[in-house]
Amino acid sequence: MRDVLGIDVVRRAEPEVLVGGGALDAAVRWVHVSDSDRVAALLDGGELLLTTAAGWPGAAGALEALAASLAQAGVAGVVLELGTRFSVAPPAFVAACRAKNLALIVLEQEAKFVAVTEAVHRRIIAGQLEALQERQRLHELFTGLSLRGAAVEVVVRETARALRAPVVLEDLTRQVVAADAFDLPESEALADWPRRSPRAIEGWTRVPVAARGTSWGELVALPGPPHPAGRATVLQQAATTLALSRLAEPEDAWTRLRADTLLGALVGERFVAGSDIRTRLQASGFPIDGRELYAIAGAPDARPADAWSGDALARRFGPAGRCLSAEIGPERVALVSLPAGSHVPDESLSGLGALALSEPVRGVDELRAALSLVRRLAARPTAGEVLRVSDHPLARLAAEFGGDHRMREHSRRMLAPLRHHDETHGGDLIRVLRAVVAHPGNRTAAAGASHLSRSVFYQRLALIAELTGADLEDGETLAALHLALLA
């Protein structure tokens, strides 16, 4: 109805809106011209009624009944030309239209109703043609994505672009599998998602992702501009593409996708704000508030892979534990959320291979730092299966400052003679030094760790001391050498 006011023939007739506001947002399906007071019986809804009111009654009660019948018939609005029956709009009819939120426009000047009808119908037909063309474009878009086997996040992203609004794919537990916030921060689009999602929120459009009698979740579009083909149509096309993809995937595909997306974004520092990370983690079923959070990184050869799946890890930490696990290149990384006061026992990590485990942290910023730290620690050879950050303060220090050029220079300066000797003579002095610093004050244990006899071991010690000029009995020197090895 709002668009009707912009038509030239209507503007020339000096239109005045008597009932507007939200009523002008009513969609016009067709135009009907009639002066009869019984016209409502001939309408199907959505019509723009053009009238001179020549056949209308004059009594207030009859005019109120007429307005009520038009509203009940679903008329989009009424355009009343003054001068034939009424010189001014009847107050009773105006009041009744306002009560029914029925758009009412009066024309002070005479207008060619045939010209109005033609202009409105031209726009309607043009809109229908645009909708058909857009449906065809969407069909080609989503068919192409299906044939190419596009990733779930790509389908969600293209859906958000088509609708110009945030789009969320959620599973049956209301946890976010993939999302594209479009022009909103994720912290706003996904805020309190598990609680908000089940509610009927105005402006949200949602369709199921299902096929062959199996439902996997829903595709949800948050408020956005109208779409020529209809927002529901866009979502239905996208949901069909996602369902076809889901049929060809393993049962835990969405669980893995959720973890891969989140951990990949964390490792790649692709989140702009900490609030976005926090919201996305919680919307994906990984609680943050009031929990003990841990980061785990496995050595590149950590096996078996199945033991690192999110479900397998979650079973290790009990029903209250929540895990996200992913394989990022050669690395295996995981986040664990446990109730406050919980800890990670060694037995819960058995069978996962060599790994590094962070201290318990609170909040997203600490979790990001912990993940970065354990990844650096897991990248180097470790003594034993599990390296707990809390038990290795020097290793933590070396990992935190490993990228600092001064730390690199310290390592080069102290170890250069040993590296040169090993490279030149195929020696094992670096390995022996590792055993020494791992067992300070216990030469027998150090010799055993070096797989050398005590006599040969002591020869190596003498050579190390000679090449480096270091006193291997001095605690400060050993600490410096240990730091250089860790770096």
C-alpha positions, 0 to 999 in steps of 0.5 A: 500500500505504501508503494501505491502512494508513489504512483504518478496518477495517484500523486496527481490526485493529491492523496491524503493518508487517513489510516497509515502506519503499519497498515501501509505495509499490507501487500497488494495482490490485485486491484478491484474497482467497486462502489457497492457496499456489498463488495466484500463478498466478491473479494478473496483478500489482498485487493486494493479497493478503488471506489468513489463510494457512490453506492455506500450508505450514509449512516454511521453504523452501516459505514462501520459494518462496511469497514468491518466486512472489508477488513474481514475479507482481507482487503489490503487497503481502500482508496476513496475518491472524494466528491461523488458521494462524500466531500470529506471522508465519513468519520465513522468509516475512518474510525472503523478503519483505524480500529481494524488497522485497514489502510485508508487513502482519500483522493482530493482530485479525480483520478483515472481508476483504469490508470491506477489499476494498470500501474499497480498491476504492472508492478505486481506482474513485474514483481511476480516475474522477478520472483520467478527469475529469482527462484530460477537463480536460486535453483541454479545456485543451490543445484550447483552447490549440491553437484559440487559437494559444497561444504556446509559452511559454504551453503550457509554463507550463500544462504545468508548472502541471498537473504542479506540476513544472519543464517544459522544451521542448528542440530536437533539439540539446538546447538549451532553447527554452522552460522553466518552472521552476515552484517552482525557480530556473532556475539549479537546474532548467536547470543543465548542461542539455546534459549532463544532458538525454541521460542517463536521470535517475530521476523525469524524464518525456519525450515527443517533439514530433513530427508527420507523421514530423518530430520537432522536439525533446522535452518534459521534465518534471522530478521532481514529484508524481504526477498523476491522469491520469499525468505522461506523459499530460499531457506527451503532450497538451502535446506534441500541442499544440506539434506542431500549432503547429509545423506552422503555423510557419516553420522557424526559429520555435523559434530566434527564440522562444528569442532573443526570450524570452531577450533580452526577459527581459534587456531587461525585467529579468525575471530575478531572479538573475544565476545564472538568466540565466547558466544559461538562456543556456548551456542555450540554446546561448549559451556564457558561460565563457571567451568574449568576449561582445558586445552589439549594438543597432541603430538603430530603422530598422536594416535589413534584418531578415533580416540581423539573424536569429540564424543570419545573424549567426552566419555573420558570426562563423564556426563558433565564434561563437554569436548571439542576436538579437531585435526588441524593439519598434522595436529590434534587439538581439543578443548575440554569444559568441566564443572568447577573444581574438576581436574583431569586425571592421567587415566582419562588421557591414556591411549591418546599418545604424547600430548600437552595439557594446559592448566585449568583456566577461566574465560575465553581469553585464557583459553585461547592463550592456553591453546596456543601454549599447548600447541607449541609444547606438543610440537617438541619431543616430550619425556613421557606420554602427558606433559602437564603445563603446571608441572613444567614451568621452564617448558612453559616459559620457553614455549611462551617466549619461543618466538622472541629473537632473544630466546632464539639467540640464547639457544643458538649461542649456548648450543651452537658448539654441540650442534656443530659437533653432532652434525660434523661427527654424527654425534649425540651430544644434544641427546646426552645433554637432554638426558642430563637436564632431565635428570639433574643430580642423578648421573645414573638415571641420565646415563640410562636415559642416554642409553650409554654406559656410565664410562661413555656417558662421562666421556660425553659430559667431559666433551660437552663441558669442553665445547661449551665451557659450561660447568655442568655441576652449576645449577644456573648453568644447567637451567640456562642449558635446559632453557636453550634446549626447550627453546 
